[in-house]
């Protein structure tokens, strides 16, 4: 059986019922609460209820991290709007929205130097939500369920120089991970056009991060451009298909290259590159130096379920990976690896050397919460991190952002010794 609504085996039906029971306590936090929604997540995990429940609960954390509720109204930085490719345009003959991505024209090296990691991820999340909106609009328009979309990746211009720098590869891998984790089973197919000789090299980097179901949907269309375009005309009505891909659709500006529609090829000016800066933090902050290839942990005891754990931090010179973990109170002061503790906020690298990073999470249970700074990916550079951590009991006021203090970075240096006492080095 396909695992789609109306085509379930007895085992799949039982898994659906079980999943609904397992997530009943958080169902109000999901975007939807119907069988179509839960079946998407189950298919992505081969109807393994335990794995699907974990993914859904992780999704709730991600929705808060990436501001799903407001990201569609968020105004992205100019560099992302102008230089980050990827746009929705048109529909297939079957009614699925089509997302176009001119990967080969993307100045990946420039984008990762001119935009923060968080902003680029947030923009991709917004694009995922726009796909979901497009599917919903088509469902209403056609009077039948449309719950997938088609992605077309144009690889013309793909090069080692522009796309294979370490930071660029990290960017691509992170985008894939975020999309796989939060938008499962919305892809009908992924078509690759203008396939270059180095495509296999690029795909082999991404492939390990795709689940087996998604891998089967990736379909390179080899051959000359006209061969690709003929296949696209079979997929999409010529009147909708952009002229630059063999169709007859031309934007209002008359540009048959459709650069205004799908974003053209342009290098990000070096003047837009981000510059590392010391971001001011509060005079209450502590400081820790995280050695290369190592991590540091800050333990906070939370005695009341429902309390809010708040954090804020800035790093000097380079980014740092950050996560929040939980362990029982009886393990206070005991050094443990991340894998031995419960993950509350998944680890991610943060451009805290550019912008002050702050956030919070509601503590669903008492115990020891561990704020973890991870520098294991750096082979050469130690990272200096200035941080604050607070526990707000239910009813407490939100803390004032420490970015209001203008001289705190200098003031933190004298407190390094005290910070070390509050920091447990991970092994």
C-alpha positions as CSV (number, residue, x, y, z in Angstrom):
1,X,0.0,0.0,0.0
2,X,1.2,3.5,-0.8
3,X,0.7,4.9,2.7
4,X,-1.4,7.8,1.4
5,X,-4.8,8.6,2.7
6,X,-7.3,6.0,1.5
7,X,-4.6,3.5,0.6
8,X,-3.4,2.2,3.9
9,X,-2.6,-1.4,5.0
10,X,-3.9,-2.5,8.4
11,X,-0.4,-2.0,9.8
12,X,-0.2,1.5,8.5
13,X,-3.6,2.4,9.8
14,X,-2.6,1.1,13.2
15,X,0.6,3.2,13.1
16,X,-1.5,6.3,12.3
17,X,-3.8,5.8,15.3
18,X,-0.8,5.1,17.5
19,X,0.9,8.3,16.4
20,X,-2.2,10.4,17.1
21,X,-2.2,9.0,20.6
22,X,1.5,9.7,21.1
23,X,1.3,13.4,20.1
24,X,-2.2,14.2,21.4
25,X,-0.6,16.4,24.1
26,X,1.0,18.7,21.5
27,X,-1.4,18.4,18.5
28,X,-2.5,22.0,19.0
29,X,1.0,23.2,18.1
30,X,1.1,21.6,14.7
31,X,0.2,23.5,11.5
32,X,-2.6,20.9,10.8
33,X,-4.4,18.1,12.6
34,X,-5.7,15.7,10.0
35,X,-4.7,12.3,8.7
36,X,-3.1,13.8,5.6
37,X,-0.7,15.7,7.8
38,X,0.3,12.8,10.0
39,X,0.7,10.4,7.1
40,X,3.3,12.7,5.5
41,X,5.5,12.4,8.6
42,X,4.9,8.7,8.9
43,X,5.8,8.0,5.2
44,X,9.1,9.9,5.7
45,X,10.0,7.5,8.6
46,X,8.6,4.3,6.9
47,X,5.7,4.3,9.5
48,X,8.1,3.9,12.4
49,X,5.9,5.6,15.1
50,X,8.7,6.2,17.6
51,X,10.9,7.9,15.0
52,X,8.0,9.9,13.7
53,X,6.9,11.1,17.1
54,X,10.5,12.3,17.8
55,X,10.6,14.2,14.5
56,X,7.3,15.9,15.2
57,X,8.4,17.0,18.6
58,X,11.6,18.2,17.2
59,X,9.5,20.1,14.6
60,X,7.8,22.0,17.4
61,X,11.2,23.2,18.6
62,X,12.1,24.2,15.1
63,X,8.9,26.1,14.6
64,X,9.8,28.3,17.6
65,X,13.5,28.6,16.5
66,X,12.7,29.7,13.0
67,X,9.6,31.7,13.9
68,X,7.2,29.7,11.6
69,X,4.3,31.8,12.8
70,X,5.7,35.1,11.6
71,X,8.4,34.2,9.0
72,X,6.0,34.8,6.1
73,X,5.8,38.5,7.1
74,X,9.5,38.8,7.8
75,X,11.5,41.1,5.5
76,X,14.7,39.3,4.6
77,X,18.0,41.2,4.3
78,X,18.6,42.8,0.9
79,X,21.4,40.4,0.1
80,X,19.1,37.4,0.5
81,X,16.3,39.0,-1.5
82,X,18.6,39.9,-4.4
83,X,21.1,37.1,-4.6
84,X,19.6,34.0,-3.0
85,X,17.9,32.0,-5.8
86,X,14.7,30.0,-5.5
87,X,11.2,31.1,-6.5
88,X,7.7,29.6,-6.9
89,X,6.2,29.9,-10.4
90,X,3.4,28.0,-12.1
91,X,2.0,24.6,-11.7
92,X,2.4,21.2,-13.3
93,X,-0.3,19.7,-15.5
94,X,-1.4,17.7,-12.4
95,X,-1.7,20.9,-10.3
96,X,1.4,20.8,-8.1
97,X,3.2,24.1,-7.5
98,X,6.6,24.4,-9.1
99,X,9.6,25.7,-7.3
100,X,12.5,26.8,-9.4
101,X,16.1,27.0,-8.2
102,X,19.0,28.2,-10.4
103,X,21.7,26.5,-8.3
104,X,24.4,27.0,-10.9
105,X,23.9,30.8,-11.0
106,X,23.9,31.2,-7.2
107,X,27.0,32.9,-5.8
108,X,27.1,30.6,-2.9
109,X,30.5,31.7,-1.8
110,X,29.3,35.3,-1.7
111,X,25.9,34.6,0.0
112,X,27.5,32.7,2.9
113,X,29.8,35.7,3.5
114,X,27.2,38.3,3.2
115,X,24.2,36.8,5.2
116,X,24.0,35.2,8.6
117,X,23.4,31.5,8.8
118,X,20.2,32.1,10.7
119,X,18.8,34.5,8.1
120,X,19.5,32.0,5.2
121,X,17.9,29.2,7.1
122,X,14.9,31.3,8.0
123,X,14.5,32.3,4.3
124,X,14.5,28.7,3.2
125,X,11.9,27.9,5.9
126,X,9.8,30.7,4.5
127,X,10.1,29.2,1.0
128,X,9.0,25.8,2.4
129,X,5.9,27.5,3.9
130,X,5.2,29.2,0.6
131,X,5.2,25.8,-1.0
132,X,2.7,24.6,1.6
133,X,0.6,27.7,0.9
134,X,0.7,27.0,-2.8
135,X,-0.4,23.4,-2.3
136,X,-3.3,24.6,-0.1
137,X,-4.4,27.2,-2.7
138,X,-4.3,24.5,-5.5
139,X,-6.4,22.2,-3.3
140,X,-9.1,24.8,-2.9
141,X,-8.9,25.8,-6.6
142,X,-9.1,22.3,-8.0
143,X,-11.4,20.8,-5.4
144,X,-9.0,17.9,-4.8
145,X,-6.1,17.3,-2.5
146,X,-2.8,18.6,-3.7
147,X,-0.2,17.8,-1.1
148,X,3.1,17.8,-3.1
149,X,5.1,20.2,-5.2
150,X,7.7,19.8,-7.9
151,X,11.2,21.3,-7.7
152,X,13.4,22.1,-10.7
153,X,17.1,22.6,-10.1
154,X,19.0,24.3,-12.9
155,X,22.7,23.4,-12.6
156,X,24.0,25.5,-15.5
157,X,27.1,27.4,-14.2
158,X,27.8,24.9,-11.3
159,X,31.5,25.2,-10.5
160,X,34.0,24.1,-7.9
161,X,35.1,27.7,-7.3
162,X,31.6,29.1,-6.6
163,X,29.9,26.1,-4.9
164,X,32.4,23.8,-3.3
165,X,34.0,26.1,-0.6
166,X,33.7,24.6,2.9
167,X,31.3,27.2,4.1
168,X,29.2,26.8,1.0
169,X,29.0,23.0,1.5
170,X,28.1,23.5,5.1
171,X,25.3,25.9,4.0
172,X,23.9,23.4,1.5
173,X,24.0,20.5,4.0
174,X,22.2,22.6,6.7
175,X,19.5,23.7,4.3
176,X,18.9,20.0,3.3
177,X,18.7,18.9,7.0
178,X,16.3,21.7,7.9
179,X,14.0,21.0,4.9
180,X,14.1,17.2,5.5
181,X,13.3,17.6,9.2
182,X,10.4,20.1,8.8
183,X,8.8,19.6,5.4
184,X,8.7,15.8,4.9
185,X,7.0,14.2,1.9
186,X,6.0,17.4,0.2
187,X,8.1,16.7,-2.9
188,X,6.5,15.0,-5.9
189,X,9.7,15.0,-7.8
190,X,13.0,16.9,-8.1
191,X,14.1,17.4,-11.7
192,X,17.7,18.4,-12.5
193,X,18.2,20.2,-15.7
194,X,21.4,21.4,-17.5
195,X,23.3,18.7,-15.8
196,X,27.1,19.4,-15.8
197,X,29.9,16.8,-15.6
198,X,30.5,17.7,-11.9
199,X,26.9,17.1,-10.8
200,X,27.7,13.6,-9.4
201,X,30.3,15.2,-7.2
202,X,27.8,17.8,-5.8
203,X,25.0,15.3,-5.4
204,X,27.2,12.8,-3.5
205,X,27.9,15.5,-0.9
206,X,24.2,16.0,-0.3
207,X,22.9,12.5,-0.8
208,X,23.8,11.1,2.7
209,X,21.5,13.7,4.3
210,X,18.5,12.8,2.2
211,X,16.2,10.0,3.4
212,X,15.7,7.0,1.1
213,X,12.2,8.2,0.0
214,X,13.5,11.6,-1.2
215,X,16.5,10.1,-3.0
216,X,14.1,8.1,-5.2
217,X,12.5,11.4,-6.3
218,X,15.6,13.0,-7.6
219,X,15.6,12.8,-11.4
220,X,18.4,14.2,-13.5
221,X,17.4,15.0,-17.1
222,X,20.6,14.4,-19.1
223,X,21.2,15.7,-22.6
224,X,21.1,19.0,-24.5
225,X,19.0,21.9,-23.2
226,X,16.3,21.2,-25.8
227,X,15.9,17.6,-24.5
228,X,15.4,19.0,-21.0
229,X,12.9,21.6,-22.2
230,X,10.9,19.0,-24.1
231,X,10.5,17.1,-20.8
232,X,9.5,20.3,-19.0
233,X,6.9,21.0,-21.6
234,X,5.4,17.5,-20.9
235,X,5.3,18.4,-17.2
236,X,4.1,22.0,-17.4
237,X,1.8,23.8,-19.9
238,X,3.9,25.9,-22.3
239,X,1.9,29.0,-21.5
240,X,3.1,28.7,-17.9
241,X,6.6,27.4,-18.5
242,X,9.2,30.3,-18.6
243,X,10.5,31.2,-22.0
244,X,14.1,30.5,-21.0
245,X,13.1,26.9,-20.4
246,X,11.3,26.3,-23.7
247,X,7.9,27.7,-22.8
248,X,6.1,30.9,-23.8
249,X,5.7,32.6,-20.5
250,X,7.5,36.0,-20.4
251,X,7.5,38.3,-17.3
252,X,5.8,41.7,-17.6
253,X,9.2,43.4,-18.0
254,X,9.6,41.4,-21.3
255,X,12.9,39.8,-20.3
256,X,12.9,36.3,-21.9
257,X,15.8,35.3,-19.7
258,X,13.3,35.5,-16.8
259,X,16.0,36.9,-14.5
260,X,13.4,39.1,-12.7
261,X,11.2,36.1,-12.2
262,X,13.6,33.5,-11.1
263,X,16.7,35.6,-10.0
264,X,19.5,36.0,-12.5
265,X,23.2,35.4,-12.2
266,X,25.2,38.0,-10.2
267,X,28.1,38.0,-7.8
268,X,27.5,39.4,-4.3
269,X,29.5,42.6,-4.0
270,X,32.3,42.3,-1.4
271,X,31.1,45.5,0.1
272,X,28.1,43.5,1.4
273,X,30.2,40.8,3.1
274,X,29.7,40.7,6.9
275,X,32.4,41.8,9.2
276,X,33.0,40.1,12.5
277,X,32.5,42.5,15.4
278,X,32.4,42.4,19.2
279,X,28.8,42.5,20.0
280,X,28.0,44.2,23.3
281,X,26.4,42.1,26.1
282,X,25.3,42.8,29.6
283,X,27.7,43.5,32.5
284,X,26.2,40.5,34.2
285,X,27.6,38.2,31.5
286,X,30.2,35.5,32.1
287,X,33.0,34.4,29.7
288,X,34.3,31.1,28.6
289,X,37.0,30.2,26.2
290,X,36.1,27.1,24.2
291,X,39.3,25.4,23.0
292,X,39.6,24.0,19.4
293,X,38.0,20.6,18.9
294,X,36.3,20.8,22.3
295,X,33.0,21.9,24.0
296,X,32.0,23.7,27.2
297,X,28.8,23.2,29.3
298,X,27.0,25.5,31.6
299,X,24.7,23.8,34.1
300,X,21.5,25.4,35.4
301,X,19.2,23.9,37.9
302,X,15.5,24.3,37.3
303,X,13.3,23.4,40.2
304,X,9.9,24.2,38.8
305,X,8.2,22.7,35.7
306,X,6.9,25.4,33.5
307,X,9.8,27.8,34.2
308,X,11.5,29.5,31.3
309,X,15.2,29.1,30.6
310,X,16.5,32.2,28.8
311,X,20.0,32.6,27.2
312,X,21.9,35.2,25.4
313,X,25.5,35.1,24.1
314,X,28.1,36.6,21.7
315,X,31.3,35.2,20.5
316,X,34.5,36.9,19.4
317,X,35.8,36.6,15.9
318,X,34.0,33.4,14.8
319,X,30.8,31.4,15.1
320,X,30.0,28.8,17.7
321,X,27.6,25.8,17.8
322,X,25.0,26.0,20.5
323,X,22.5,23.5,22.1
324,X,20.4,23.0,25.2
325,X,20.2,19.6,26.9
326,X,18.6,18.1,30.0
327,X,19.7,15.5,32.6
328,X,18.3,14.5,36.1
329,X,19.2,16.5,39.1
330,X,21.2,13.6,40.6
331,X,23.6,14.0,37.7
332,X,24.5,17.6,38.6
333,X,28.2,18.3,38.2
334,X,28.8,15.0,36.4
335,X,30.5,15.3,33.1
336,X,28.4,13.7,30.3
337,X,28.6,13.6,26.6
338,X,25.7,15.2,24.6
339,X,24.5,11.8,23.6
340,X,23.9,10.8,27.2
341,X,21.5,13.7,27.8
342,X,18.1,14.6,26.5
343,X,18.2,17.1,23.6
344,X,16.0,20.1,24.2
345,X,17.3,22.6,21.6
346,X,19.1,20.8,18.8
347,X,22.7,21.8,18.1
348,X,23.3,24.4,15.4
349,X,26.1,26.8,14.4
350,X,25.3,30.4,15.2
351,X,26.8,33.6,13.8
352,X,27.1,35.1,17.3
353,X,30.2,36.9,16.3
354,X,28.0,39.1,14.1
355,X,24.8,39.4,16.0
356,X,23.9,38.8,19.7
357,X,22.1,35.5,19.9
358,X,19.2,35.1,22.4
359,X,16.3,32.7,22.9
360,X,14.3,30.8,25.5
361,X,12.5,27.5,26.1
362,X,9.8,26.5,28.5
363,X,11.2,23.8,30.8
364,X,8.6,21.0,30.8
365,X,10.2,19.3,33.8
366,X,12.6,20.1,36.6
367,X,16.2,19.0,36.6
368,X,19.6,20.2,35.3
369,X,19.5,22.1,32.0
370,X,22.9,22.2,30.2
371,X,23.7,25.1,27.8
372,X,26.4,23.7,25.6
373,X,28.9,25.6,23.4
374,X,30.4,23.3,20.8
375,X,33.7,24.1,18.9
376,X,34.6,20.5,17.9
377,X,34.3,21.4,14.2
378,X,37.2,24.0,14.5
379,X,40.7,22.5,14.0
380,X,42.7,25.6,14.7
381,X,40.7,28.3,16.5
382,X,39.5,28.6,20.1
383,X,36.3,30.7,20.6
384,X,35.7,33.3,23.4
385,X,32.0,33.3,24.3
386,X,30.3,35.9,26.6
387,X,27.0,34.6,27.8
388,X,24.1,35.0,30.2
389,X,21.7,32.4,31.4
390,X,18.6,33.0,33.5
391,X,15.7,31.0,34.8
392,X,12.3,32.8,34.9
393,X,9.7,31.4,37.1
394,X,6.1,31.4,35.8
395,X,4.8,35.0,35.9
396,X,8.3,36.6,35.8
397,X,8.8,39.5,33.3
398,X,10.8,38.9,30.2
399,X,14.5,40.0,30.6
400,X,15.7,43.1,28.9
401,X,17.9,42.3,25.9
402,X,21.5,42.7,27.0
403,X,22.5,44.4,23.8
404,X,21.5,47.7,25.4
405,X,24.7,47.8,27.3
406,X,27.5,49.4,25.2
407,X,30.6,48.6,27.2
408,X,29.9,45.2,28.5
409,X,32.4,43.3,26.2
410,X,35.3,45.0,27.8
411,X,33.8,44.5,31.3
412,X,33.5,40.8,30.8
413,X,37.3,40.2,30.6
414,X,37.8,40.6,34.4
415,X,35.2,37.9,35.1
416,X,36.8,35.1,33.2
417,X,38.0,33.3,36.3
418,X,34.5,33.4,37.8
419,X,33.0,32.1,34.6
420,X,35.4,29.1,34.6
421,X,34.0,28.0,38.0
422,X,30.5,28.0,36.6
423,X,31.5,26.1,33.4
424,X,31.9,22.4,33.2
425,X,34.3,21.3,30.4
426,X,32.9,18.5,28.3
427,X,35.2,15.6,27.5
